[in-house]
Amino acid sequence: MVALRYLLFIAIGGAVASVLFLVVNFIVNANMEAGTGVIERWIVRATCDQYELTGTVRDATGRPVAFAVVEATYLDERLSTRSEGDGRFALKAAQAVCNRRTPESVSLLVMADDFRPKRQQVPFDAGKLEVTLDPREFKP
């Protein structure tokens, strides 16, 4: 009787394992045609980079520049914001860079009234940045 019970457990276990193997095999083969599998796409999304940049806009004397326009451009994305009253700004992309190679640098443009526009390249992973604007010289 005990041997029959073990034989029954082995048969049921083999049937369940076979069904699971067939289901997983079907899912993997179906996704291979799409380029990557479900697990691979999940790993890529979980490890991809979402662009984020914070910092402060100041004038040449170190005072904060309020309401300066800060614009970052990379790949086909353009992010824009204004600095706060104390010169602080924060840019964060709505979507992460997943299926594409992350750029090495980002084109940053900062503009404010009475100051020269400043364009510079910053590393994609800079994270935090201090921007100093030069005053615009008005000569009549």
C-alpha positions as CSV (number, residue, x, y, z in Angstrom):
1,M,0.0,0.0,0.0
2,V,2.8,2.4,0.9
3,A,4.6,1.7,-2.4
4,L,1.4,2.4,-4.3
5,R,1.1,5.8,-2.5
6,Y,4.6,6.8,-3.5
7,L,4.0,5.6,-7.1
8,L,0.9,7.8,-7.2
9,F,2.8,10.9,-5.9
10,I,5.5,10.3,-8.5
11,A,2.9,10.1,-11.3
12,I,1.1,13.2,-10.2
13,G,4.4,15.1,-9.6
14,G,5.6,14.1,-13.1
15,A,2.3,15.2,-14.7
16,V,2.4,18.6,-12.9
17,A,6.0,19.2,-13.8
18,S,5.3,18.3,-17.5
19,V,2.4,20.7,-17.7
20,L,4.5,23.5,-16.1
21,F,7.4,22.8,-18.5
22,L,5.0,23.0,-21.5
23,V,3.5,26.3,-20.3
24,V,6.8,27.9,-19.6
25,N,8.2,26.6,-22.9
26,F,5.2,28.1,-24.8
27,I,5.6,31.5,-23.1
28,V,9.3,31.6,-23.8
29,N,8.9,30.6,-27.4
30,A,6.0,33.0,-28.0
31,N,8.1,35.9,-26.6
32,M,11.3,35.0,-28.5
33,E,9.5,36.2,-31.7
34,A,9.0,39.6,-30.0
35,G,12.8,39.9,-29.5
36,T,13.0,39.5,-25.8
37,G,11.1,37.5,-23.2
38,V,8.9,38.6,-20.4
39,I,11.6,38.2,-17.8
40,E,14.2,40.0,-19.9
41,R,11.9,43.0,-20.5
42,W,11.1,43.2,-16.8
43,I,14.9,43.2,-16.0
44,V,15.6,45.9,-18.5
45,R,12.7,48.1,-17.2
46,A,13.8,47.5,-13.6
47,T,17.4,48.5,-14.3
48,C,17.0,51.3,-16.8
49,D,18.0,54.9,-16.1
50,Q,15.4,57.7,-15.4
51,Y,16.9,61.1,-16.0
52,E,16.8,63.4,-13.1
53,L,18.7,66.7,-12.5
54,T,18.5,69.1,-9.6
55,G,20.5,72.3,-9.0
56,T,20.6,76.0,-8.4
57,V,20.8,79.0,-10.7
58,R,22.9,81.9,-9.4
59,D,24.3,85.1,-10.8
60,A,28.0,86.0,-10.9
61,T,27.8,87.4,-7.3
62,G,26.3,84.1,-6.0
63,R,22.7,85.4,-5.5
64,P,20.0,83.0,-6.6
65,V,18.2,83.7,-9.9
66,A,14.4,83.3,-9.5
67,F,12.2,82.0,-12.4
68,A,15.0,81.1,-14.8
69,V,14.0,78.7,-17.5
70,V,16.0,75.5,-17.4
71,E,15.8,73.1,-20.3
72,A,17.5,69.8,-20.8
73,T,17.6,68.0,-24.2
74,Y,18.8,64.4,-24.8
75,L,17.9,61.7,-27.3
76,D,14.4,62.8,-28.4
77,E,13.4,64.1,-25.0
78,R,13.1,67.8,-23.9
79,L,12.5,68.6,-20.3
80,S,11.8,72.2,-19.1
81,T,11.1,73.9,-15.8
82,R,11.6,77.2,-14.0
83,S,13.8,77.8,-11.0
84,E,12.1,78.6,-7.6
85,G,12.5,81.9,-5.8
86,D,15.7,80.7,-4.2
87,G,17.1,79.6,-7.5
88,R,16.6,75.8,-7.0
89,F,15.3,73.7,-9.9
90,A,14.4,70.0,-10.5
91,L,14.0,68.2,-13.7
92,K,12.7,64.6,-13.9
93,A,11.8,62.6,-17.0
94,A,8.4,61.1,-17.1
95,Q,9.8,57.9,-18.6
96,A,13.0,56.1,-18.2
97,V,15.5,55.4,-20.9
98,C,15.1,51.7,-21.3
99,N,15.3,50.3,-24.8
100,R,17.9,52.7,-25.9
101,R,21.5,53.4,-25.0
102,T,21.7,56.2,-22.4
103,P,23.4,59.3,-23.8
104,E,26.8,60.4,-22.5
105,S,25.7,64.0,-22.1
106,V,22.7,66.2,-22.0
107,S,22.4,69.7,-23.6
108,L,21.3,72.2,-20.9
109,L,20.0,75.7,-21.7
110,V,19.4,78.2,-18.9
111,M,17.8,81.6,-19.6
112,A,16.6,84.4,-17.4
113,D,15.7,88.1,-17.8
114,D,18.7,90.4,-17.6
115,F,21.2,87.5,-18.1
116,R,22.9,85.9,-21.0
117,P,21.6,82.5,-22.0
118,K,23.9,79.7,-21.0
119,R,24.2,76.5,-22.9
120,Q,26.4,73.7,-21.8
121,Q,26.8,69.9,-22.0
122,V,26.5,68.0,-18.7
123,P,27.0,64.3,-18.1
124,F,23.7,62.3,-18.2
125,D,24.3,61.0,-14.7
126,A,25.4,64.4,-13.2
127,G,22.4,64.5,-10.7
128,K,23.2,67.9,-9.2
129,L,24.4,71.0,-10.9
130,E,25.2,74.7,-10.0
131,V,24.7,77.1,-12.9
132,T,26.1,80.6,-12.9
133,L,24.6,83.2,-15.3
134,D,26.5,86.2,-16.5
135,P,24.7,89.5,-16.6
136,R,23.6,90.9,-19.9
137,E,25.4,94.2,-20.6
138,F,23.1,96.8,-22.0
139,K,24.9,99.6,-23.9
140,P,22.8,102.4,-25.4
